Amino acid sequence: MGRTLEEYLELPYTVVIAPEWHSDSTWTYTAENPELPGCNTRGETAAEAFEALRVVRKIWIRSQLEAGERVSLPSGGRTAG
């Protein structure tokens, strides 16, 4: 039997937060979970991007599970469904 949404949310996914400089002399921050393709977001601060990623990760994983798709595990390469 596969993992539940709550179980996936407890896993230690990699978080990458990167600053982005814009031509209007402002910064934003992009946050992503590399193990979950397309699971990324942006914020005005690193903390805002991190918190937004928590919400996006939940939506991303829920969508995958509802579609019957596999969800990668943080250890890389392995999947569970």
C-alpha positions in Angstrom: 0.0 0.0 0.0 1.3 3.5 -0.9 2.1 6.3 1.5 -0.5 8.9 2.5 -0.3 12.6 1.8 0.6 13.2 5.4 3.4 10.6 5.3 4.9 12.2 2.2 4.7 15.7 3.8 6.8 14.4 6.7 9.7 13.3 4.4 12.8 15.4 4.2 12.7 16.6 0.7 15.6 18.8 -0.5 14.8 22.5 -0.6 16.7 24.8 -2.9 16.2 28.5 -2.4 17.9 30.9 -4.9 17.8 34.6 -5.2 16.9 36.2 -8.5 17.9 39.7 -9.5 15.5 41.6 -11.7 16.1 44.4 -14.2 13.9 46.8 -12.0 16.6 46.5 -9.3 14.6 44.1 -7.1 15.2 40.6 -5.8 12.8 37.7 -5.5 13.6 34.2 -4.3 12.7 30.9 -6.0 12.1 27.8 -3.8 11.9 24.3 -5.2 12.0 20.6 -4.3 14.2 19.1 -7.0 12.9 15.6 -6.3 9.4 16.7 -7.3 9.6 18.1 -10.9 7.6 21.3 -11.3 7.2 21.8 -7.5 8.5 25.3 -7.1 7.4 28.8 -6.2 8.6 32.3 -5.6 8.5 34.9 -2.8 9.8 38.4 -2.0 12.0 36.9 0.8 13.6 33.6 1.2 11.3 32.9 4.2 8.2 33.7 2.1 9.4 31.4 -0.7 10.0 28.6 1.8 6.6 28.9 3.4 4.9 29.1 0.0 6.8 25.9 -1.1 5.3 24.1 1.9 1.8 24.9 0.5 2.8 24.1 -3.1 4.4 20.8 -2.1 1.2 19.7 -0.4 -0.9 20.6 -3.5 1.7 19.0 -5.8 1.8 15.7 -3.9 -2.0 15.6 -3.5 -2.5 16.1 -7.2 0.0 13.3 -8.0 -1.7 10.9 -5.6 -5.2 11.7 -6.9 -4.0 11.1 -10.5 -2.5 7.7 -9.5 1.0 9.0 -10.3 4.1 8.0 -8.5 5.8 10.4 -6.1 9.6 10.5 -5.8 11.1 9.9 -2.4 13.8 12.4 -1.1 16.6 9.8 -1.3 16.7 10.2 -5.0 15.9 7.7 -7.7 13.4 5.7 -5.7 9.7 6.2 -6.1 6.6 5.0 -4.2 3.1 4.9 -5.4 
